């Protein structure tokens, strides 16, 4: 039986170019989930904030999937930490449009706590059940980011409300479930663990030597691969410090050729390979050098 599903993702549009400060995993999650639900026969509308003035009101993105740009706040990109004040306008617009069009959804799927606030208000007004994927929890963020967390304290109150009112909470892993129960007193009976998937069209087993050959890599080099956006909370600094320590303690020479990046589904040159370090009286952490052949 086909369902009508409203997905709310206030800051993470499935149409966004990935890799920006606020464009990453949630955008991909929403895009792929909407795609797969539509492929299974459901009809999905994704509601996301208009962040540019020239965006169309509705994009017929894929068969069975539409992206609706909601006017809430100025039509320009804003840090997600500054979007909470515009969720009232987001909610008002959605309630007005749902009433005007007489459109009835079977379920609302909220992504992130601000979208969940909108979904909770829709449930209260129209009695449409909602599920939520938090993607990140405020109390966990505070624990690890401390004063660097730019969200207001009201985030925690909103999350408490959403945990209490959501019909289902989708945890992405056992740790997520544990955090919800321990930090938010979530009802375990309303939590479902739904792990994130992968696209087998992009990721599949293959021969390591053949992969290196295709990417133009030396088959004998040790390579550290860092995946993640270049923002402080993604831990790139931990990788850099770890490579420095690895070089000091295991007599390895570290070099950083031009960055390797994904582009159009392909990779471009620039790994960070590790090779034997030539003798040197100075050992002061990570030493960077231009690409050079490995010594015999």
Secondary structure, DSSP 8 states (H G I E B T S, - for coil): ---EEEEE-SS--TTS-TTSTT-SHHHHHHHHHHHHHHHTT-EEEEEEE--STT--SEEEEETTEEEEEE--S-SS---GGG-GGGHHHHHHHHHHHHHHHT---SEEEEESHHHHHHHHHHHHHH---EEEE-SS-HHHHHHHHGGG--S-THHHHHHHHHHHH-SEEEESSHHHHHHHHHHH---GGGEEE------TTT-----HHHHHHHHT--TT-EEE---S-SSGGG-HHHHHHHHHHHHHHTTEEE---S---EETTEE-S--EEEEE----S---S-----------
